[in-house]
Amino acid sequence: MSSSPSLAQCCINGVTWEGSPEGQIRSINGVDVYVAEPKQGGDKSKAVLFLTDIFGLDLVNSKLLADDYARKGYYTYVADYLNGDAVEKDAMNTGKFDFMGWLSKHGEEATHAGLDPVIDGLKEQGVCKFAAVGYCFGGKYAVRLAIQKRISLGMIAHPSLLQLPADLESLKKVTPEIPMLFVTCTTDQQYPPEAQKTGDDILGNGSMEGEGYKRVFYEGCSHGFAVRGDKSDPKVKFGKEDAFKQTIEWFKKHDF
């Protein structure tokens, strides 16, 4: 089975960033988790759940971003919710990966099986407040956790595989109780401009910032820019860095 060209291209293309992760892989309820901890301070009762794209823990980018959240004072957890079956980083940009075949093994039941035990384990360790940051594939699950009221707030960057408009309508029912930040861009087959407008209409009453909802838009960027964008492109570099800045400001605005 071959993948849809637009779906495969937007989800598998990208750039591997340079850097050395500073966190550690630990097991929480039998699931491998990359844990990034603040060097000073930090509130152990709060956790950032970092929901990766399809490259999971195999790609260094997510670990480096998790380290960035830790530097801002947040205990950050990147669960292997792909169950040891992330898309290999060497498949990036090849156009040869059977993406639809991979997706068939990573439905909601399989994905939650690698995520829910981590949330339960962190609660057992004393975590009582969660924020979810979801990139691409992970954006869908940040939305799911919000709808299920399992998080206090979230950020979704260029989400993949949302059911539109149903997911947005369900999300509306939990905001502003669970404030959600959307990071969007010019070129995105998974969350294109028309879907972005639908999100504004449903979640923000037609505005870019409604009660419990905000969307930031990055001109000249494409799907994946916030987690595997080419930082040699000034617009992409700005988008990646500002999306992170906006997320931290969102956390602070909502007392996380």
Secondary structure as UniProt FT lines:
FT   HELIX           5..12
FT   STRAND          24..28
FT   TURN            29..30
FT   STRAND          31..36
FT   TURN            44..45
FT   STRAND          46..51
FT   TURN            54..55
FT   HELIX           56..58
FT   HELIX           60..71
FT   TURN            72..73
FT   STRAND          76..79
FT   TURN            81..84
FT   HELIX           89..91
FT   TURN            92..94
FT   HELIX           99..103
FT   TURN            104..105
FT   HELIX           108..124
FT   TURN            125..126
FT   STRAND          129..135
FT   HELIX           137..147
FT   TURN            148..149
FT   STRAND          153..157
FT   TURN            164..165
FT   HELIX           166..172
FT   TURN            173..177
FT   STRAND          180..187
FT   HELIX           193..203
FT   TURN            205..206
FT   STRAND          209..210
FT   TURN            211..212
FT   STRAND          213..222
FT   TURN            223..224
FT   HELIX           225..228
FT   TURN            231..232
FT   HELIX           234..253
FT   TURN            254..255
//
